């Protein structure tokens, strides 16, 4: 390993990194602890956030039963939009303002948890929606202060939102997603019950699994924290602070788990060892990217989601074109890592080894292809779309995709290579088909 060399001091660069995360409870049956944990946080009237698919599920029923057994009055908000928007988050904020709640429980996937985070901000600190987002679309104003208590209970195995101070929200007028980032939106507790993912169909496990895979790969190959500018003011260090020894620790283990369990977890819902592993890996990868940030695959994914045509995977409700987040990330990943590996080949080879690639005789010049080949192998094994072409896009879309993606400045800057719109266009052009 060359991690110590990777974080060597850099003139004018950061000399420290910050780790922030909630209390984490993990294990089958942990969802039954929601009531007692909410009570310990001082909740007497809780808002339970979920979505319309989960509203009648055993998971939500379990959480409600636990809350009421603890003497907590609970009201449900289930109008969460998959891929939340500014409009849907403001509706959730209005629900909080009108309900007299003293805490929030989120039970669901990333969209549910991200909606809860955003709603907590705008219910406590009302403002024009773009205020708390970074430029170029936002005012760059920090979230002013603490929010009400939030217990996050994931029901998927990919987003890691339960342990991050990040919320991904789509601006309807701009037709693109941006990230709200603040340590104040970090949940107070993450209650991770892997039994919740037993009911997930294979396509959903695949999509969320690719999200966690890319979280881990991006964290490990991101720009070193010492390559970001030094921050002198306490509290000014951003959530996207670059790869660091903490994120490395969790990213490596998450990649090993993906290698061992992703195909198994898809093949058999009763394989508790595999699904428990994926659930734990999602939380580990969340701990990693919540303290380092992602880079190009996530930055490019928002444009893919926006522009995809005539694609909707099995097992997802609704109609019309829809690319689940994990798939929008993975379709460009092989092309991205072929590009980024030219700058930090050793880091890419280390990540590839964790992911199970055969890199025994590889030299630095092979790094990008070794990573890409292993990701493509997993994509084919679980039936992911074959690059951008698999979601209805072609080389003719590369210019428009690049023009949209370049707005994700902070994530792009977290890549190990300096990357502009021309490089992003080339990445999209090389991501149309892999096999």
Secondary structure by P-SEA (a helix, b strand, c coil): cccccccccccccccbbbbbbcccccccccccaaaaaaaaacccbbbbbbcccccccaaaaaaaaaaaaacbbbbbbccccccccaaaaaaaaaaaaaccccbbbbcccaaaaaaaaaaaaaaaccccccccccccccccccccccccbbbbbbcccccccccccbbbbbcccccccccccccccccccccccccccccccaaaaaaaaaaaaaaaaaaaacccccccccccccccccccccccaaaaaaaaaaaaaaaccaaaaaacccaaaaaaaaaaaaaaaaaaaaabbbcccccaaaaaaaccccccccccccccccccaaaaaacaaaaaaaaaccccaaaaaaaaaaaccccccccccaaaaaaaaaaaaaaaaaccccccccccccccaaaaaaaaacccccccccccccccaaaaaaaaaaacccc
